């Protein structure tokens, strides 16, 4: 990074405010992940570990500040102990951090609890915590952590070797898998209850990662796992053609056991070649699901093949099929469905194409289905999402029009270009919310334009938003140009702590 440019940018008051005002929304667009405020970060051990804020993590754990907080689902403990260890392993944290966590959670990892039914002491809490940690260490190929925890808690007697063995193939470490298979076989080996508690078997995970070597080893040493396995399913899910063909050669009889839903799995994971092989072997499917999966994945070749080769497929193409194609913006899929079926688009499909900006699909619908039209929501949503080309097309080819929400939502999304277009080409106008939204977004350009060109005005929310955002330039503008005022009390402004804003508000409230 150029330090000189960095200093110039961050010494500019306006640029700095803009950057930090929109940084969370920019991150959301780029990364698609939840954004945390710092006040949220420092009470979330997993987030701190993931970003290597180790000193802040230690402070968080020592203060135990996260334990009285609630997540969005109402869970009292945001980060469980196994989850904290799991994130540390996933982010390749060193053994030093694991030692620290083990020291910190010593009591939780080894303490006993009273079984309410029997009155006997049991290590149920420790059983859950320590064994989930070991299983995740197996998954992430952290034998250093496994060795450390087994040594540290050598007196612990309820090791769940089976769960660790099931996860071991995911490490792609054959030696680690062999270690847990041996331990599992030497310490009970087969537990029907344990197996029923897992969605997958060790064989399933070996198939998922595509390791024939692991499959052969486990089958030789733990043939009892075959009964519960669904190796074909996970070979398909993982796209492992080598394993898929191996299973057909060595365990073809398993197809009769697993055949239900295999074709749906193949279509869901876009495994066209495997789907064809399954059909050649007489595997049937829920046709509507298989075809819907092909459409969702945008795989027109697979859809055409199903349509041409499956007796039950043709009747399962329906309106929903075309709707999926529209949502994906898949023009070729939409056209193929139209040309090969009697399905016609609905008003909802017109609206969806407009909302998502798929002008090519919209033109096609208009040209081929003149008796079906869109609703005003098409106009409103296209405006909200900034699709000017769609607005122009709808304005020329539809008489449905829009509502005041078109301009309001354009303002909410900072689309001055759309606001101007609507002002010049439509008569519906907007409401006071239009300026309120612009003020909330600290978009003074839109606020000024609306003030100069529209008559709807705003509510007290506009100045309230400006004060809340500590946007002094906008606050001054509203005091100079609008009369709606604010519901803020002087003491509330003082509580925000912005000296320049406080000074200005005090001068206006003498």
C-alpha positions, 0 to 999 in steps of 0.5 A: 500500500502507498503510505502517502496516498493512504494518509491523504485519503484518511486525512480527508474528513469527507472521504474518511466518513464515506469509507467507514460509512459504507465499508460494511455494505461493501464487504457484504457485496464482496464477501457475502458474509455477515459484518460485525461491529467491533463491540460484537467482535470482542464478545465472539471468541470464534471471530477473534480466533478466525482473525488472529486477535489472540490478545483480545481473545484472551481478554474476552475469555478471561472476562467471559463477556460472551456467556451472557450474550445471545445469538440470533436464535436465542442461544445463550452461549454464542460459541460452544467450547467445541466450536471454539477449538474447531475454528482454531483448527480450521484456521491452522492456529498453532499448538500454543493457542490450543494449549491456552484453550485447554488450560482455560477450559480445563474444568469444562473438559474434565469435570463430572456432572450428576446424572439426574436419572440415576444420581451417579456421577458421569462425565457427560459434559466432558464426553461431549466436549473433548470427543467433539474436539478430537473428532474435529482434529481428525477432520482437519489433520491435526495429529499434533492436537490429537496427541497433545489432548490424549496425553494431557487427558490420559486419565479420561476413559470415555474416548469416542474413537468411532466419531474420530474415525468417521471424520478421519478420511476428510483429512486426506491422511491415510495414516491418521485414518489407520490410527483411528481404525486401529483404536476403534477396533481395539476399544469396542469397534462396533456400536450400533448406537454410535453408528445411528448417531452419525449421518455418514460412515467412515466409508461415506467420507472416504468415498466423498474425498475420492480415496479408493485406498481408504475404502479398501482398507476400511472394508478389509478391517471394518466390513461391518460398516458396509451395512450402514454406508451409502458410498454411491451417494457420497461418491456422486456428491463429491464428483468422484468418478473413479470411486463411482466406477470402482463401486460399480465394479466391486459393489454393484449389488449396493445399487439396489440398497442405495438406489432411492434418490441417487439420480436426484443427488447426481442432478443436484450436484451437476454430475451428468455422466454419473446420472446417465450411468445410473439410468443405464443401470435402471435407477429411477428418480423423482422426475420432477426433482431431477429436472428441477435440479438440472434447471437450477444448475443451468445444465440444459444438456442434462435437462434435454437428455432427461427429457429425451431418454426418460419415459417419466420425465416429459410430464414433469416439466411444469410452470415451476420449471420455467420459473427456476430458469427465469430466476437464474437468468438462463435465457437458453433454458427459458427458450428451450422450455417454451419450444418443447412444452406448452408452459407459458410464463406467469405475471410473477415470472415477468415481474421476476425478470424485471426485478433481476434485470433480465431484459433479454428474457423480458423481451422474449416473454413480451414477443411470444406471450402478448396476453401475459403482462407484468404488474406494477411491482416489475416497475417498482423492483426494477427501479429499486435495483437500478435497471434503467434499461428494463424501466425504459422497456417497460415504459414503452411496452407496458401500460401497467405503470408503477407506484410511488415506491419506485422512486422511494426505493431508488432513493433507498438504494442511492440511485439518483439516475433512476430518480431523475429518469422516473421524474422525467418519464413517469407521473407517480412521484414519490412520498416523503420517505424518498428524502428520508431514505436519502438522508439516512444514507447520507446522500446529500446529492439526492437530498438536494436534488429532491429539494430542488425538483420535487415537492413532497418534502420529508419528515423529521426522520431526515434530520434525525438520520443526519444527526444520528449519522453525525453528518454535520454537513447534512445537518447544517443543510437541513437547518438552512433549507428545511423546516421539518425539524428533528425529534432529537433532544439536545442531551441525546446529541451530547450523548453521541459525543461529536463535539462539532455537532454538539456545538452546532446544535447548541447554537441552534437551540439557544 
